[in-house]
Amino acid sequence: MNPDTSGALKRTPLYDVHVALGAKIVPFAGYEMPVQYPHGITAEHKGVREGCGMFDVSHMGEFIVRGPDAIRFVSSVTSNDVGALAVGQIQYSTLLRANGTIVDDFLIYRFADHLMLVPNASNIEKDFAHLQAHIAPFDCTISNVSDEFALLAIQGPQAADVIQSLADRPLAGVKYYRFTEGMVANIPCIISRTGYTGEDGFELYCNTARTVDLWNAIMATGRVAPTGLGARDSLRLEAGLCLYGNELDDRTTPIEAGLNWIVKLGKAETFVGREVLARQHGEGTDRKLVGFTIDERAIPRHGYGVMYGGVHIGDVCSGTMSPTLGVPIGTAYLPSAAAVEGTTFAIDIRGKHLPARVVKMPFYKRPSTA
């Protein structure tokens, strides 16, 4: 996790709840957020892997795009094919610059009469300005409704049962990256089968005025543990999921980051950055994102130096001691020729160059329930 400590800090509607629960509050993406609760990050991490944890992620943004050209517009500035979305379906995509680099990564929700975009909290203003700069040719409008929504993520093998016990409709038919609208604990919600942990679960969007009521109702089931951003970061890293500001930034293209699967060069709508990404798709890139481990029990933290051929070539994007696997794991960019499983390099940890090797991602994949 790479906290943003700049500027005046905001609070989510659950700030007082977190403080009452004994959470350690830290600056993150412009907000005062709970990084952990008294049981600690490792216990919270394992709680999600084995049972059910709940995260306050109300700092995330929400944009609404409406109008006849809404789909064409969003497809014109993003890498994925928005036109392929069915109503009730969600898409992961990247917002792009003309040089193919990533303004942000976000989710796109297709409703019957509009789209909802969910940007990262630290990028809300930047993303909105970028979208507004490209909207003129299209017959649609975009509004920033981030202050109207709160977002709770309920994750883990027991999450579906917990939310189903409070929902007013069957949720078994809501498959991964699909959503519905309904009542949870008698509170209107967008019920989204998504998450950022590698586990099954739901993310619930509700009006900010009902956030505390929704949190309390879910906690009252007695089956959910409050979980902070520290565990969210270690869970997403084990699952091989990118974080903007770590694996992704405005110097990185989705091809370099291994996100080729969300770059739809053949979609109907031409898009910002397409020419660069088409060239990278055909010719390759100078560098690629890899996962790695080291044999010594040392943590390869974000920002530690990456050495290849005895030369410093970059820094660790993300790294931790994996609570699930019990070994150090991390991500970094290597020259493309070296970005293959088994390649060895070194991580500079406080002046000591520790041998590292490229391993396949994701580091962790949840057991199949089939």
Protein Blocks (a to p, Z undefined) as FASTA:
>chain_A
ZZdfedjddddfklmmmmmnopacddeehiacdfbdfkojklmmmmmmmmcccddfklpc
cdddedjklmmmmmmmcfbdfklpcghiacddddddfkopafbdcdddddfkbccddddf
klmmmmmmmmmmmmmmpccddddfklmpccdddedjklmmmmmmmpcbdfklmcghiacd
ddeehiacddddddjeopacddddddfklmmmmmmmmmmnopaccddfklmmmmmmmnop
acehilpcckbcfklnopmmmmcfkbmbdcehklmmmmmmmnopfbdcdddddfbdcddd
ehiacdeehiafbdcfbdcddfklopacddddddfklmcghiacdddeehiacddddddd
dfbdcddfZZ
